[in-house]
Amino acid sequence: MNIVKQLQEELQIKASQVEAVITLIDEGNTIPFIARYRKEVHGGLNDEILRNLEERLKYLRGLEDRKQQVLKSIEEQGALTEALKQQIEDAKTLVAVEDLYRPYKPKRRTRAIIAKEKGLEPLSNILLQGEVKGTLDEVASEFINEEKEVASIQEAIDGAKDIIAELISDTAEYRTYIRQVTTKEGRLIAVAKDDTVSSVYEQYYHYDEAITKTAGYRILAINRGEKEKYLSVKIEAPVETIIRYLEKKIIQTENNQINAILQEAVEDSYHRLIAPSIEREIRSELTEKAEDGAIKVFGKNLQQLLMQPPITGQVVLGWDPAFRTGCKLAVVDETGKVLDTVVIYPTEPQNKVEESKKIVKQLIDKYNITLISVGNGTASRESEMIIVDMLKEIKKDVCYVITNEAGASVYSASKLATEEFPNFDVGQRSAVSIARRLQDPLAELVKIDPKSIGVGQYQHDMNQKKLGEALGSVVEDCVNKVGVDLNTASASLLEYISGVSKVVAKNIVAYREENGRFKNRKELLKVAKLGPKAYEQCAGFMRITGGNQPLDATSVHPESYEVTKTLLTTLGYELEDVTKGTLDGIRKKANISKLSKELGVGELTLEDIVKELEKPARDPREEMPKPILRTDVLDMKDLQPGMVLKGVVRNVIDFGAFVDIGVHQDGLVHISQLTDKFVKHPLEVVSVGDIVEVKVVSVDMEKKRIQLTMRY
């Protein structure tokens, strides 16, 4: 297989671009580095295409390796023909390769193998060719052999049928057809193991849908229902069509006696050998596609969550709500430094409301708190009511935000949290995390396993390795898009920077603690285990403010410093103008095409440099919608159909979006209610973190369900 050609066709890009990216990957460059600093080489491909290319490259190379293993195995058996070799080399998928390898794959002792050991293979060939001289009984009787345990004509015929059945099952052409027709015409059936038992899977108790129409989220739900033993699931194939196809391929004679035997062999082959494995393969393929779709949605949601804009310059009170153990509070200053922690008991069973309000008011006065970040977990609703009452009693300008605390408990009990706050209990750590999530969502959320952040669906049922790799790539892309402050970034944040391993991230922090602030990017080369290649990969994503090199505060890569200095001089500026922020409008002065030739640098690279100089260290998160700050509370019982409210998109799934409208129960906007136009997926309309206006359609207090619409 020509991998370059295959990738070019799949991704609809030029062969030269594919070749360039493969070379860059093989040289050890990371995707963020390739996407940002090697645009000239690959023609400006975006990071999504580059990630897809990297993923498919791994698959296709794995496919080629498997082909070589298969060819070697068949050749060692002395069974490799030129035609078979060509078929294997032309195969586009691992499934196709395995189908071709099936007849030559070492097997356990099957019924067919036992029949061959009894010397019945010649009889199976006679039956397949239909060349019987005399009656079938006369021919079969020649194979009776007591030494080989063939005691009767029927045993001989049964053994021959077993050989024919396995031959049919091992034929790649037949399996390919059966797989295709079953996928195209088959149905996915689910039934309840006990339909008197109530469960969340009730909608699948009598489920029957064409395989081609089954949505990914339904496949994942059915899989989970089966795993939890609520459902029995099967694929219903077009059996008649398949049997007729196989008979047409196998029966080549007019002899009715032989035809009856061959028909029995076909039926046996399909029902005993082919159908079970094809069903497993199709269900596995459906699951894989559903997982890939769910991982993609999870990744998009995670990206939006990580890229939410930070709320800067405010002292924040983190509030981790609870009942019996009390609400844990943590005050953090504008930089995220913890100033104070305390536990209050305003909720059941203590109900010390007035005492709690007094403590919080004192904290607000003492630290000039302007924002309260309340976790959305247990007792959140009760805490919110108390906060709203208290805000009405004070005359200071203080707001609150309900913060998604998914993963906060995972972080607070982690080794990382213990190292960061050795003297805090898990509640205090959680309160700090809830506060910091507003100040810098990205810096805080990278401390948590992405799978625990809670913006996906069925994430625990998926291939965890694949999910982990995909989400890790999303976090890596986000961190590198934003960049990090080399003098304040935690090891958790640094380890996602291009070219920086966990060990190097810890070494950077250790170097900083020992030697003080980094004065320039070049100092990175003094960090243990950070060599020239790692420096090349990471330097552009590291920011140093107040250092001795103004360009270190920008995303301009050190390899482009000389070009940048010449550019500034050519346009009548000085290097110090970068720090002063007086380069706004430089784009209008720069003739990119002309300067590119003069400076000997690519246009795409020069365009990026000019863009960065205009707004040094511009944070891409500034373009994202800001969180809704609240001062009053709304109860679910206050909702009435027809009410129009503003809300925040908390999660996007295949069939719609969940929106937080401030009542502690996210409402669902079904995909059909997102827009008047037809959309294949909700992500075409909304993303996590979007601020949207919705109208209440219905409220079910008993089931705690809110139906919303954006079509009004």
C-alpha positions as CSV (number, residue, x, y, z in Angstrom):
1,M,0.0,0.0,0.0
2,N,1.2,3.5,-0.8
3,I,0.6,5.2,2.6
4,V,1.2,8.7,1.3
5,K,-1.4,8.2,-1.5
6,Q,-3.9,6.7,0.9
7,L,-3.6,9.6,3.4
8,Q,-3.8,12.1,0.6
9,E,-7.1,10.7,-0.6
10,E,-8.6,10.3,2.9
11,L,-7.7,13.8,4.1
12,Q,-8.1,15.6,0.7
13,I,-4.7,17.3,0.9
14,K,-1.6,17.3,-1.4
15,A,0.8,14.4,-1.4
16,S,3.7,16.9,-0.7
17,Q,1.9,18.0,2.4
18,V,1.5,14.4,3.6
19,E,5.1,13.6,2.9
20,A,6.2,16.8,4.8
21,V,4.2,16.0,7.9
22,I,5.3,12.4,8.0
23,T,8.9,13.6,7.8
24,L,8.3,16.1,10.6
25,I,6.6,13.4,12.8
26,D,9.4,11.0,12.2
27,E,12.0,13.6,13.2
28,G,10.3,13.7,16.6
29,N,8.3,17.0,16.3
30,T,5.0,17.3,18.2
31,I,1.7,18.2,16.6
32,P,1.4,21.6,18.4
33,F,5.0,22.5,17.2
34,I,4.3,21.4,13.7
35,A,1.0,23.2,13.6
36,R,2.4,26.5,14.9
37,Y,6.0,26.7,13.8
38,R,6.3,24.6,10.6
39,K,3.4,26.1,8.6
40,E,5.7,26.7,5.6
41,V,6.8,23.1,5.5
42,H,3.3,21.6,5.4
43,G,1.4,24.5,3.8
44,G,-0.6,25.7,6.8
45,L,-2.6,22.6,7.8
46,N,-4.6,23.0,11.0
47,D,-4.0,21.0,14.1
48,E,-7.2,18.9,13.6
49,I,-6.0,17.7,10.2
50,L,-2.5,17.1,11.6
51,R,-3.9,15.0,14.5
52,N,-6.0,12.9,12.0
53,L,-3.0,12.4,9.8
54,E,-0.9,11.3,12.8
55,E,-3.6,8.8,14.0
56,R,-4.2,7.3,10.5
57,L,-0.4,7.1,9.9
58,K,-0.1,4.9,13.0
59,Y,-3.0,2.7,11.9
60,L,-1.7,2.3,8.3
61,R,1.8,1.6,9.5
62,G,0.4,-1.0,11.9
63,L,-1.6,-2.5,9.0
64,E,1.6,-2.8,6.9
65,D,3.4,-4.5,9.8
66,R,0.6,-7.0,10.1
67,K,0.6,-7.7,6.4
68,Q,4.3,-8.5,6.6
69,Q,3.7,-10.9,9.5
70,V,0.9,-12.6,7.7
71,L,2.9,-13.0,4.4
72,K,5.8,-14.4,6.3
73,S,3.6,-16.9,8.2
74,I,1.9,-18.1,5.0
75,E,5.2,-18.3,3.1
76,E,6.7,-20.5,5.9
77,Q,3.7,-22.9,5.4
78,G,4.6,-23.0,1.7
79,A,1.2,-21.8,0.7
80,L,1.9,-18.3,-0.5
81,T,0.8,-17.7,-4.2
82,E,1.4,-14.5,-6.2
83,A,-2.4,-13.9,-6.3
84,L,-2.8,-14.3,-2.5
85,K,0.3,-12.1,-1.9
86,Q,-1.3,-9.4,-4.2
87,Q,-4.6,-9.6,-2.3
88,I,-2.9,-9.2,1.1
89,E,-0.8,-6.3,-0.1
90,D,-3.9,-4.5,-1.6
91,A,-6.0,-5.0,1.6
92,K,-7.1,-1.6,3.0
93,T,-8.1,-2.8,6.5
94,L,-7.0,-5.1,9.2
95,V,-10.3,-7.0,8.9
96,A,-9.6,-7.7,5.2
97,V,-6.1,-9.0,6.1
98,E,-7.4,-11.3,8.8
99,D,-10.0,-12.6,6.5
100,L,-7.3,-13.6,3.9
101,Y,-5.1,-15.1,6.7
102,R,-8.0,-17.1,8.2
103,P,-7.4,-20.4,6.3
104,Y,-3.7,-20.3,7.2
105,K,-4.0,-19.2,10.8
106,P,-3.0,-21.9,13.3
107,K,-6.2,-23.3,14.7
108,R,-7.2,-25.4,17.7
109,R,-8.4,-28.9,16.7
110,T,-11.7,-28.2,14.9
111,R,-14.2,-30.8,13.6
112,A,-12.8,-30.2,10.1
113,I,-9.2,-30.9,11.3
114,I,-10.3,-34.1,13.0
115,A,-12.1,-35.1,9.7
116,K,-9.0,-34.4,7.7
117,E,-7.0,-36.6,10.1
118,K,-9.5,-39.4,9.4
119,G,-8.6,-39.0,5.7
120,L,-11.9,-37.5,4.6
121,E,-10.6,-34.5,2.7
122,P,-10.7,-36.3,-0.7
123,L,-14.4,-37.1,-0.1
124,S,-15.1,-33.4,0.6
125,N,-13.4,-32.5,-2.7
126,I,-15.5,-35.1,-4.6
127,L,-18.7,-33.6,-3.1
128,L,-17.6,-30.0,-4.0
129,Q,-16.8,-31.0,-7.6
130,G,-19.9,-33.1,-8.0
131,E,-18.1,-35.8,-9.8
132,V,-19.6,-39.0,-8.2
133,K,-19.2,-42.2,-10.1
134,G,-22.0,-44.4,-8.8
135,T,-24.2,-43.6,-5.8
136,L,-23.1,-41.4,-3.0
137,D,-23.2,-44.3,-0.6
138,E,-20.9,-46.3,-2.8
139,V,-18.4,-43.4,-2.9
140,A,-18.6,-42.7,0.8
141,S,-18.2,-46.4,1.7
142,E,-14.7,-46.3,0.3
143,F,-13.7,-44.0,3.2
144,I,-14.9,-46.3,6.0
145,N,-11.7,-47.1,8.0
146,E,-12.0,-48.5,11.5
147,E,-8.3,-47.6,12.3
148,K,-9.1,-44.0,11.6
149,E,-12.4,-44.3,13.5
150,V,-14.7,-43.9,10.4
151,A,-17.2,-46.6,11.2
152,S,-20.0,-45.8,8.8
153,I,-21.1,-44.1,5.5
154,Q,-22.9,-41.4,7.6
155,E,-19.7,-40.7,9.7
156,A,-17.7,-40.3,6.4
157,I,-20.3,-37.9,4.9
158,D,-20.6,-35.9,8.2
159,G,-16.8,-35.5,8.3
160,A,-16.7,-34.3,4.7
161,K,-19.5,-31.8,5.5
162,D,-17.4,-30.5,8.5
163,I,-14.5,-29.9,6.1
164,I,-16.7,-28.1,3.5
165,A,-18.3,-26.0,6.3
166,E,-14.9,-24.8,7.5
167,L,-13.7,-24.2,3.9
168,I,-16.8,-21.9,3.3
169,S,-16.2,-20.1,6.6
170,D,-12.5,-19.5,5.8
171,T,-13.2,-18.0,2.3
172,A,-12.4,-14.3,2.5
173,E,-14.7,-13.4,-0.4
174,Y,-17.8,-15.0,1.3
175,R,-17.1,-13.4,4.7
176,T,-16.7,-10.0,3.1
177,Y,-20.1,-10.3,1.3
178,I,-21.8,-11.6,4.5
179,R,-20.4,-8.8,6.6
180,Q,-21.5,-6.2,4.0
181,V,-25.0,-7.5,3.5
182,T,-25.6,-8.0,7.2
183,T,-24.4,-4.4,7.9
184,K,-26.6,-3.1,5.1
185,E,-29.8,-5.1,5.7
186,G,-29.4,-6.4,9.2
187,R,-31.2,-5.1,12.4
188,L,-30.0,-4.5,15.9
189,I,-32.4,-6.2,18.3
190,A,-32.6,-5.6,22.1
191,V,-35.1,-7.2,24.5
192,A,-35.5,-7.0,28.3
193,K,-34.2,-10.0,30.3
194,D,-37.1,-9.2,32.6
195,D,-39.5,-6.4,31.4
196,T,-41.1,-6.2,34.8
197,V,-37.9,-4.7,36.2
198,S,-37.7,-0.9,36.1
199,S,-34.4,0.6,34.8
200,V,-33.0,3.5,32.8
201,Y,-32.9,1.1,29.8
202,E,-36.7,0.7,29.5
203,Q,-36.7,2.4,26.1
204,Y,-34.6,-0.5,24.8
205,Y,-36.8,-3.3,26.3
206,H,-38.4,-3.9,22.9
207,Y,-35.9,-2.3,20.6
208,D,-35.6,-3.1,16.9
209,E,-33.8,-0.8,14.4
210,A,-31.8,-1.1,11.1
211,I,-28.1,-1.3,11.8
212,T,-27.5,1.5,9.3
213,K,-29.8,3.9,11.2
214,T,-28.7,3.1,14.8
215,A,-27.1,6.2,16.4
216,G,-23.9,5.9,18.3
217,Y,-25.3,6.9,21.7
218,R,-28.0,4.2,21.4
219,I,-25.3,1.6,20.7
220,L,-23.4,2.6,23.8
221,A,-26.5,2.7,25.9
222,I,-27.5,-0.8,24.7
223,N,-24.0,-2.1,25.3
224,R,-24.2,-0.8,28.9
225,G,-27.7,-2.3,29.4
226,E,-26.4,-5.7,28.2
227,K,-23.3,-5.4,30.4
228,E,-25.5,-4.7,33.4
229,K,-27.7,-7.7,32.5
230,Y,-30.9,-5.8,31.8
231,L,-30.8,-6.5,28.1
232,S,-30.3,-9.3,25.6
233,V,-28.8,-8.1,22.4
234,K,-28.4,-9.7,18.9
235,I,-27.9,-8.9,15.3
236,E,-30.7,-10.1,13.0
237,A,-29.1,-10.9,9.7
238,P,-30.9,-11.4,6.3
239,V,-30.3,-15.2,6.6
240,E,-32.2,-16.3,3.5
241,T,-30.2,-13.9,1.3
242,I,-26.9,-15.1,2.7
243,I,-27.8,-18.9,2.4
244,R,-28.9,-18.4,-1.2
245,Y,-25.7,-16.6,-2.0
246,L,-23.5,-19.3,-0.4
247,E,-25.5,-22.1,-2.2
248,K,-25.0,-20.4,-5.5
249,K,-21.2,-20.2,-4.8
250,I,-20.8,-23.8,-3.5
251,I,-23.3,-26.0,-5.5
252,Q,-22.0,-26.6,-9.0
253,T,-23.8,-29.9,-9.8
254,E,-27.1,-31.2,-10.9
255,N,-26.9,-34.2,-8.5
256,N,-29.8,-33.8,-6.0
257,Q,-28.2,-36.2,-3.5
258,I,-25.0,-34.2,-3.4
259,N,-26.8,-30.9,-3.5
260,A,-28.7,-31.9,-0.3
261,I,-25.4,-32.6,1.4
262,L,-23.9,-29.3,0.3
263,Q,-27.0,-27.4,1.4
264,E,-26.6,-28.9,4.9
265,A,-22.9,-27.9,4.9
266,V,-23.8,-24.3,3.9
267,E,-26.4,-24.1,6.6
268,D,-24.0,-25.5,9.2
269,S,-21.1,-23.3,8.1
270,Y,-23.2,-20.1,8.3
271,H,-25.1,-20.8,11.6
272,R,-22.2,-22.5,13.5
273,L,-19.1,-20.9,12.2
274,I,-19.8,-17.6,10.3
275,A,-22.8,-15.9,11.9
276,P,-21.5,-15.8,15.5
277,S,-18.1,-14.3,14.5
278,I,-19.7,-11.9,11.9
279,E,-22.1,-10.7,14.7
280,R,-19.2,-10.1,17.0
281,E,-17.2,-8.3,14.3
282,I,-20.2,-6.0,13.4
283,R,-21.0,-5.2,17.0
284,S,-17.4,-4.5,17.7
285,E,-17.2,-2.2,14.6
286,L,-20.5,-0.5,15.6
287,T,-19.1,0.0,19.1
288,E,-15.8,1.3,17.8
289,K,-17.5,3.8,15.5
290,A,-19.9,4.9,18.4
291,E,-16.9,5.3,20.7
292,D,-14.9,7.3,18.1
293,G,-18.0,9.6,17.7
294,A,-18.4,9.9,21.5
295,I,-14.7,10.6,22.0
296,K,-14.8,13.3,19.3
297,V,-17.8,15.0,21.0
298,F,-16.1,14.6,24.4
299,G,-12.9,16.2,23.0
300,K,-14.8,19.1,21.5
301,N,-16.7,19.7,24.8
302,L,-13.4,19.4,26.8
303,Q,-11.7,21.9,24.5
304,Q,-14.5,24.4,25.0
305,L,-14.4,23.9,28.8
306,L,-10.6,24.3,28.9
307,M,-10.7,27.4,26.7
308,Q,-13.2,29.2,28.9
309,P,-11.9,32.7,29.6
310,P,-10.3,33.3,33.0
311,I,-11.8,35.8,35.4
312,T,-8.8,37.9,36.4
313,G,-8.1,40.5,39.0
314,Q,-10.6,39.2,41.6
315,V,-10.3,37.7,45.0
316,V,-12.5,34.6,44.9
317,L,-14.2,32.6,47.7
318,G,-14.4,28.9,46.7
319,W,-17.4,27.2,48.3
320,D,-17.5,23.4,48.4
321,P,-21.0,22.6,49.6
322,A,-22.0,19.7,51.8
323,F,-24.5,18.7,54.5
324,R,-23.3,16.7,57.5
325,T,-19.6,17.6,57.2
326,G,-20.2,21.3,56.6
327,C,-19.3,23.6,53.7
328,K,-15.6,24.1,53.1
329,L,-14.6,27.6,52.1
330,A,-11.3,28.8,50.7
331,V,-10.2,32.4,49.8
332,V,-7.7,32.8,47.0
333,D,-6.2,36.1,45.9
334,E,-5.9,37.4,42.3
335,T,-2.9,35.1,41.6
336,G,-4.6,31.9,43.0
337,K,-2.7,32.0,46.3
338,V,-4.7,30.6,49.3
339,L,-5.3,33.3,51.9
340,D,-7.7,31.5,54.3
341,T,-9.8,28.4,54.7
342,V,-12.8,27.7,57.0
343,V,-15.6,25.3,57.5
344,I,-19.2,26.5,58.1
345,Y,-22.4,24.5,58.9
346,P,-25.4,26.4,57.3
347,T,-27.1,23.2,56.0
348,E,-28.7,20.1,57.6
349,P,-28.4,18.8,60.2
350,Q,-26.7,21.8,62.0
351,N,-28.5,24.6,60.2
352,K,-26.2,27.3,61.7
353,V,-27.3,29.8,59.0
354,E,-26.8,33.1,60.8
355,E,-23.4,32.1,62.2
356,S,-22.3,31.0,58.7
357,K,-23.5,34.2,57.1
358,K,-21.5,36.2,59.7
359,I,-18.3,34.2,59.0
360,V,-18.7,34.7,55.2
361,K,-19.4,38.5,55.6
362,Q,-16.2,38.8,57.8
363,L,-14.2,37.0,55.1
364,I,-15.7,39.3,52.4
365,D,-14.7,42.4,54.4
366,K,-11.3,41.1,55.4
367,Y,-10.1,40.1,51.9
368,N,-12.3,42.3,49.7
369,I,-13.9,39.2,48.0
370,T,-15.8,40.2,44.9
371,L,-16.8,36.7,43.6
372,I,-18.0,33.5,45.1
373,S,-17.5,30.2,43.2
374,V,-20.0,27.6,44.4
375,G,-19.6,24.0,43.5
376,N,-22.6,22.3,41.9
377,G,-22.6,19.1,44.0
378,T,-24.5,18.0,47.0
379,A,-26.1,20.8,49.0
380,S,-25.3,23.3,46.3
381,R,-28.9,24.4,46.0
382,E,-29.2,25.1,49.8
383,S,-25.8,26.9,49.8
384,E,-27.0,29.1,46.9
385,M,-30.1,30.2,48.8
386,I,-28.0,31.2,51.8
387,I,-25.5,33.1,49.6
388,V,-28.4,35.0,47.8
389,D,-29.9,36.0,51.2
390,M,-26.6,37.2,52.5
391,L,-25.8,39.2,49.3
392,K,-29.0,41.1,49.8
393,E,-27.9,42.0,53.4
394,I,-24.5,43.4,52.4
395,K,-23.9,46.6,50.5
396,K,-20.8,45.4,48.6
397,D,-20.7,44.5,44.9
398,V,-20.3,40.7,45.2
399,C,-21.6,38.1,42.7
400,Y,-21.6,34.3,42.6
401,V,-21.1,31.7,39.9
402,I,-22.3,28.1,40.0
403,T,-19.1,26.1,39.0
404,N,-19.1,22.6,37.6
405,E,-17.1,20.8,40.2
406,A,-16.7,17.5,38.2
407,G,-13.4,16.0,39.0
408,A,-12.7,18.3,42.0
409,S,-13.0,15.4,44.4
410,V,-10.7,13.3,42.2
411,Y,-8.1,16.0,42.3
412,S,-8.5,16.8,46.1
413,A,-7.7,13.1,46.9
414,S,-4.8,12.8,44.4
415,K,-1.1,12.7,45.1
416,L,-0.7,16.0,43.3
417,A,-3.1,17.8,45.6
418,T,-1.4,16.2,48.6
419,E,1.9,17.6,47.4
420,E,0.4,21.0,46.7
421,F,-1.5,21.3,50.0
422,P,0.0,18.8,52.5
423,N,-1.7,20.4,55.5
424,F,-5.2,20.7,53.9
425,D,-7.9,18.0,54.1
426,V,-9.7,16.9,50.9
427,G,-12.6,19.4,51.4
428,Q,-10.2,22.4,51.7
429,R,-8.4,21.3,48.6
430,S,-11.7,20.9,46.7
431,A,-12.8,24.4,47.8
432,V,-9.4,25.9,46.5
433,S,-9.9,24.0,43.2
434,I,-13.5,25.3,42.8
435,A,-12.2,28.9,43.3
436,R,-9.3,28.6,41.0
437,R,-11.5,27.1,38.2
438,L,-12.9,30.6,37.7
439,Q,-9.5,32.4,37.8
440,D,-7.8,30.1,35.3
441,P,-9.9,27.1,34.2
442,L,-7.1,25.7,32.0
443,A,-4.4,25.8,34.7
444,E,-6.7,24.1,37.2
445,L,-8.4,21.5,35.1
446,V,-5.1,20.1,33.7
447,K,-4.5,18.7,37.2
448,I,-7.5,16.4,36.7
449,D,-7.7,13.3,34.6
450,P,-9.7,14.5,31.6
451,K,-12.0,11.5,31.8
452,S,-13.2,12.8,35.2
453,I,-14.2,16.2,34.1
454,G,-17.7,15.1,33.1
455,V,-18.4,16.6,29.7
456,G,-18.9,13.3,27.7
457,Q,-21.2,10.4,27.7
458,Y,-20.6,6.7,28.4
459,Q,-16.9,7.5,28.9
460,H,-16.4,4.7,31.4
461,D,-17.6,2.1,28.8
462,M,-15.1,3.1,26.2
463,N,-11.6,1.9,25.2
464,Q,-9.8,3.8,28.0
465,K,-6.5,3.9,26.2
466,K,-8.0,5.4,23.1
467,L,-10.0,7.9,25.2
468,G,-7.0,8.8,27.3
469,E,-4.9,9.5,24.2
470,A,-7.6,11.5,22.5
471,L,-8.3,13.7,25.5
472,G,-4.6,14.1,26.2
473,S,-4.2,15.5,22.7
474,V,-7.0,17.9,23.3
475,V,-5.5,19.2,26.5
476,E,-2.1,19.4,24.8
477,D,-3.5,21.5,22.0
478,C,-5.3,23.9,24.4
479,V,-2.3,24.4,26.6
480,N,0.0,25.1,23.7
481,K,-2.6,27.5,22.0
482,V,-2.7,29.6,25.2
483,G,1.0,29.2,26.2
484,V,2.2,29.2,29.8
485,D,4.1,31.7,32.0
486,L,7.4,29.9,32.6
487,N,7.8,31.6,36.0
488,T,4.4,30.7,37.5
489,A,3.2,27.5,35.7
490,S,2.8,24.3,37.7
491,A,4.4,21.1,36.7
492,S,0.9,19.8,35.8
493,L,0.5,22.6,33.2
494,L,4.1,22.4,31.9
495,E,3.9,18.7,31.2
496,Y,1.4,19.4,28.4
497,I,3.7,21.8,26.6
498,S,5.2,20.5,23.4
499,G,8.4,18.5,24.0
500,V,8.1,18.6,27.8
501,S,7.8,15.3,29.7
502,K,6.6,14.9,33.3
503,V,10.2,14.6,34.5
504,V,11.3,17.7,32.6
505,A,8.2,19.6,33.9
506,K,9.2,18.8,37.5
507,N,12.8,19.7,36.7
508,I,11.7,23.1,35.4
509,V,9.8,23.8,38.7
510,A,12.8,22.6,40.7
511,Y,15.2,24.8,38.7
512,R,12.9,27.8,39.3
513,E,12.7,27.1,43.1
514,E,16.5,26.8,43.3
515,N,17.6,29.7,41.0
516,G,14.7,32.1,41.1
517,R,12.8,33.5,38.1
518,F,13.8,32.6,34.5
519,K,15.2,35.7,32.9
520,N,15.1,34.4,29.4
521,R,14.1,31.3,27.4
522,K,17.7,30.3,26.8
523,E,18.0,29.5,30.5
524,L,15.7,26.5,29.8
525,L,18.8,24.7,28.3
526,K,20.2,24.6,31.8
527,V,17.3,22.5,33.1
528,A,18.2,18.9,33.6
529,K,17.1,16.5,30.8
530,L,15.9,19.4,28.6
531,G,18.1,19.1,25.5
532,P,18.2,21.1,22.2
533,K,15.4,19.2,20.6
534,A,13.1,19.6,23.6
535,Y,14.0,23.3,23.7
536,E,13.2,23.7,20.0
537,Q,9.8,22.1,20.6
538,C,8.8,24.0,23.8
539,A,10.5,27.4,23.7
540,G,7.8,29.2,21.6
541,F,5.0,28.1,24.0
542,M,6.8,29.4,27.1
543,R,6.3,33.1,28.1
544,I,8.5,35.2,30.3
545,T,7.3,38.6,31.3
546,G,9.7,41.2,32.7
547,G,12.7,39.2,31.4
548,N,15.8,40.6,29.6
549,Q,14.4,39.6,26.1
550,P,11.1,41.3,25.1
551,L,10.3,38.7,22.5
552,D,10.3,36.0,25.3
553,A,6.9,37.4,26.3
554,T,5.4,36.6,22.9
555,S,4.7,33.4,20.9
556,V,7.5,34.3,18.5
557,H,9.9,31.3,18.4
558,P,13.6,32.0,19.3
559,E,14.6,30.7,15.8
560,S,12.8,33.7,14.4
561,Y,14.2,36.4,16.7
562,E,16.8,37.7,14.2
563,V,14.1,38.0,11.5
564,T,11.8,39.7,13.9
565,K,14.4,42.3,14.9
566,T,15.2,43.0,11.3
567,L,11.4,43.3,10.6
568,L,11.0,45.9,13.4
569,T,14.0,47.9,12.2
570,T,12.7,47.9,8.6
571,L,9.3,49.2,9.7
572,G,10.9,51.9,12.0
573,Y,10.4,50.3,15.4
574,E,12.6,49.1,18.2
575,L,12.6,45.9,20.2
576,E,11.5,47.8,23.3
577,D,8.3,48.7,21.5
578,V,7.2,45.1,22.0
579,T,7.2,45.6,25.8
580,K,5.6,49.1,25.5
581,G,2.7,47.7,23.5
582,T,3.0,50.3,20.8
583,L,3.0,48.0,17.8
584,D,-0.8,48.1,17.3
585,G,-1.4,48.8,13.6
586,I,2.0,47.2,12.5
587,R,0.0,44.9,10.2
588,K,-1.1,47.9,8.0
589,K,2.6,48.9,7.5
590,A,3.8,45.4,6.7
591,N,3.7,44.3,3.1
592,I,3.9,40.5,3.9
593,S,4.6,39.4,0.3
594,K,7.4,41.9,-0.2
595,L,9.0,41.6,3.2
596,S,8.9,37.8,3.0
597,K,11.3,38.0,0.0
598,E,13.5,40.7,1.6
599,L,13.8,38.9,4.9
600,G,14.1,35.4,3.4
601,V,11.2,34.0,5.5
602,G,8.0,32.3,4.5
603,E,4.8,34.3,4.3
604,L,2.9,32.2,6.7
605,T,5.6,32.5,9.4
606,L,5.9,36.3,8.8
607,E,2.1,36.6,9.0
608,D,2.2,34.9,12.4
609,I,5.0,37.1,13.7
610,V,3.3,40.3,12.7
611,K,0.0,39.2,14.2
612,E,1.8,38.4,17.5
613,L,3.7,41.7,17.6
614,E,0.4,43.6,17.2
615,K,-1.0,41.9,20.3
616,P,1.8,40.3,22.2
617,A,0.8,37.1,24.2
618,R,-2.8,37.6,23.1
619,D,-4.9,35.0,25.0
620,P,-7.2,33.2,22.5
621,R,-9.6,32.5,25.4
622,E,-10.6,36.2,25.4
623,E,-12.9,35.5,22.4
624,M,-14.9,32.9,24.4
625,P,-18.1,33.8,26.2
626,K,-17.7,34.8,29.9
627,P,-19.4,33.0,32.7
628,I,-22.8,34.3,33.9
629,L,-22.4,36.1,37.2
630,R,-25.5,35.9,39.4
631,T,-26.9,37.8,42.4
632,D,-30.3,36.1,42.7
633,V,-31.7,32.6,42.7
634,L,-34.3,30.8,40.6
635,D,-36.1,27.7,41.8
636,M,-37.3,24.8,39.6
637,K,-40.8,25.3,40.8
638,D,-40.6,29.0,39.6
639,L,-40.2,27.8,36.0
640,Q,-43.2,28.1,33.8
641,P,-43.6,27.0,30.1
642,G,-42.9,30.0,27.9
643,M,-40.3,31.6,30.2
644,V,-37.3,32.9,28.3
645,L,-34.0,32.6,30.2
646,K,-30.3,33.0,29.7
647,G,-28.1,29.9,30.3
648,V,-24.8,28.2,29.9
649,V,-24.3,25.1,27.8
650,R,-22.8,22.5,30.2
651,N,-22.6,19.5,28.0
652,V,-23.2,18.6,24.4
653,I,-24.2,15.1,23.4
654,D,-25.4,13.3,20.3
655,F,-29.1,14.0,20.8
656,G,-28.9,17.6,22.2
657,A,-27.4,20.0,24.7
658,F,-27.8,20.4,28.5
659,V,-28.1,24.0,29.5
660,D,-27.7,25.4,33.1
661,I,-30.4,28.0,33.6
662,G,-29.6,28.6,37.2
663,V,-32.0,26.1,38.9
664,H,-29.5,23.3,39.7
665,Q,-31.1,21.0,37.2
666,D,-29.8,21.4,33.7
667,G,-32.5,21.5,31.0
668,L,-32.3,19.6,27.8
669,V,-32.5,21.2,24.4
670,H,-33.2,18.3,22.1
671,I,-31.3,18.4,18.7
672,S,-34.6,19.1,17.0
673,Q,-35.1,22.2,19.2
674,L,-31.7,23.8,18.6
675,T,-32.4,25.5,15.3
676,D,-34.9,25.7,12.5
677,K,-32.4,24.1,10.1
678,F,-31.6,20.4,9.9
679,V,-28.3,19.6,11.7
680,K,-26.4,16.3,11.9
681,H,-25.0,17.0,15.3
682,P,-25.6,19.6,18.1
683,L,-22.0,20.7,17.9
684,E,-22.9,22.4,14.6
685,V,-25.0,24.9,16.7
686,V,-23.7,25.0,20.3
687,S,-20.5,24.3,22.3
688,V,-19.8,23.9,26.0
689,G,-19.5,27.3,27.6
690,D,-21.8,29.1,25.1
691,I,-24.2,31.6,26.6
692,V,-27.6,30.9,25.0
693,E,-31.2,32.1,25.3
694,V,-33.7,29.4,25.8
695,K,-37.5,29.1,26.3
696,V,-39.0,26.6,28.8
697,V,-41.2,24.0,27.0
698,S,-42.1,21.8,30.0
699,V,-41.1,21.0,33.6
700,D,-41.4,17.6,35.2
701,M,-40.9,18.1,38.9
702,E,-41.2,14.4,39.8
703,K,-38.6,13.2,37.3
704,K,-36.6,16.5,37.6
705,R,-36.6,17.1,33.9
706,I,-36.7,20.4,32.1
707,Q,-37.3,20.5,28.3
708,L,-36.0,23.7,26.6
709,T,-36.1,25.1,23.1
710,M,-33.9,27.6,21.2
711,R,-36.6,27.8,18.4
712,Y,-39.0,30.6,19.2
